[in-house]
């Protein structure tokens, strides 16, 4: 329990709570659950009943359309909080599916407890509202960014990010092409088709493990134009 309290104190939302506050939290109105890898924690349209803090592991938020296409919105890991933007909504249903990318441990804080903290601790209330606003804005921008861009623009953005992160033109793929397609929100075949077009245009070359950027400056110019 001490490790959990230590983690909570490092999170902005909980940073102004006292030791006594934490003791009250862990009297009731909470649960700690373990979830295995590739487990669906919340289905799309399932009601949000708790504020969740990830204690260990990584979860992913995905949107699945009627054709089975998967759009990966974002991943969350140790210390991240989910549910604050839905907990007190009149339509408090998860708009997307939340599943695990690894073994995960989550602290579920009951809605009644969060309401009590908001009523009795102004600092917590302000931090809660700030987190809620930031999360709503982030998810809105993320969805707009993904849905407004062409497939080529998404690939270029990914390659440029990895180029600066890995500091090389030879980009090592830390995921399968299927996972990359899911992240971008297209079918695996659509991604392969566009990669082949980019190779024909002499922008890149690739194999199963690497994508080689032939001209970083050109990719940057294409990215700016988009």
N, C-alpha and C positions, 0 to 999 in steps of 0.2 A: 504493500500500500504506500509506503514512503516513496518508492520509485515513481508511482503514479502521481502523487502530489508534487513531486519534484518536476515532472514533465508538465503538469498543469500550470505550475507557477511560471514556466517559460513561455506560455501562450498568452498573447496580449489580452484576450478576453478574460482570463482568470488572474492576471498579474496583480490585481489590487485586493484579492481575497486574502483573509487572514488564516492562520492555522486553525482557529476556531471555526471559521466558515467551512474549511475543508472537512473538519471533523463532522460537522452537521450534514454535509453533502453525503458522506459515507455512512450515515445512519440508515437512510432509506432512499427510495426514489432513484435508484441507479442499478445498473447491472453491468457486468464485464463478461463479454462473450468471445470465444475463439471461433474463427471461420477458416476452413481449409482453402487452398489455392483453387481458383476457378469456380468459386461458389457465388451464387447470386444472393446478395444481402437484401437488396430491395428491387422488386420488379417495377417497371414503368407503371404508373398509376396507383401504386401502393401508397397508403397514407403514411405521412411522416409523424411519428409519435414521440420522438426523442431527439435531443441534441447529441451528436456522436463525436467522440474524440478518438482518433486513431492512435493507439498506444504502440502498436508494432505492425509492420508490414505495409503493403501498398494496395490501394483500391483504385478502380478505374470507373469513370462515368461515361456511358455510351448511349447513343440514340440509335435505335433500330427501326428502319422504316418498313412499309408494307411489303417491299420487295426483298427484304432481308439484308439490305445494305447497312453496314455498321459505321457510325460516325463517332470516333473517339473524341470526347470533349476535353478531358483532362485526367491526370492521375493525382492522387493525394496520398500522403505518407505520414510517418510518425509526427505527432503534434498538430496535424491538420484537423480542422473541425468541419463537419458537414451537417446540414439540416437547419441552420439558423435562418435561412431565407425561406423556409417552408413551415416551420414549426407553428407559427401563429397566423398563418394564412387561412383565409376562408376556404380556399381550395388547396388543402395541404397534401397534395399528391405528388409523388416524385415524377417529374416529366421525363426522366431517363432511367435507364437501368444502372444499378450500382453493383459491381461485382469485384471479387478479389483477384489480384495479380500474383499474390503470394499468400502464405499463411498469415492471417491477420488477427490481431486482438483489438477489440473496440470497447470503449467505455460509453455506455448508453445512459444519458442523463434525462430523467423524466421531464415532461413539459411542465408539470406542477413545480418542480424544483427550480427550473429556469425562471418561471414566473415569480416565484418567491424571491429569488436573488435579484431580479429586476426591480421588485417592489422595495426591497430593504437595502440595496446597495447601489447608489447612484453611479458610482464609478463602473461597476459591472454593467449597468444598463447602458451607459455611454459606449463602453467597449463592445458590448453585444450589438448595438445598433451600427457601429462603425464596421464591424465584421460582416453584418448582414448586408450593408450597402456595398461594401467592397466585393463581396461574393456575387451579388446580383449583377454588378457592373462588369466583373470579370467574365462571368458566364455569357452575358449578353454580347460582349465584344468578341469572345471566343467563337460563338456560334456565327455571328455576322462575318467574322474574318474567314471562317472555313467555308461558309455557304456562298460568299460573294466572289471568291477567287476561282480561277480556272484550275484544272488539274495541274497543268504545267507550272503555274504560279506557286501552287502548294509544294510541288517537288523542288522548285528552285529555292523557295524559302527554307525548306528542310535541309537542302544541300549546303546553302550558305551558312546556316546555323551550325551544322556539323563541321564545316570547313574551319570556322573560327574556334569552335570548341576543341577539335582534334588538331588544329594547326597544321593541316596538310590538305593537298588536293585529292589525296587518295582516301576516300571516306569509307571507314570500316562500318559495316552495317551491324548494329547491336540489336537488331530485330530481324525477323523474317520479312520477306516482301509482302506476305499476307498481313502481318501485323502493321507494316507501314501503310498498306492500303486501307486497313481499318482506321488507322490514325487520321488519314486524310479524308476518309469517308467514301471510298469507291471500291468497286470490285477488284479483285486481284488481277483479272484479265485486263481491265481498263488501265491499271497502273503499268503493267508490262507493255501494253500497246504504246503508251505515252513515253515510257523510257526508251523504247525502240525508235520512236520518232525523234527523240532528243539525240539519240546516238547517230541517226542519219543526218541530223542537222549539225553534227560534229560538236555538240555541246558537252557530251559526256561519253564515257565508255563504262561498261560494268560487267560483273560476273556475279556468282552467287553470294560472295562475301563482301565485295567492294563496289563502290561507284566512283569512277575517276572523273573529276572535273577538268575538262580540257582548257577552259579559259574562265578564270574566276572573275576578271574584269567584265567580261561579256555577261556573265550571269548577274553580276551586280547591276549592270545597265538595264537588263531585262527586268530585274526586280524593282528598280526605281521606276521604270516606265509603267509597271503594273499598279 
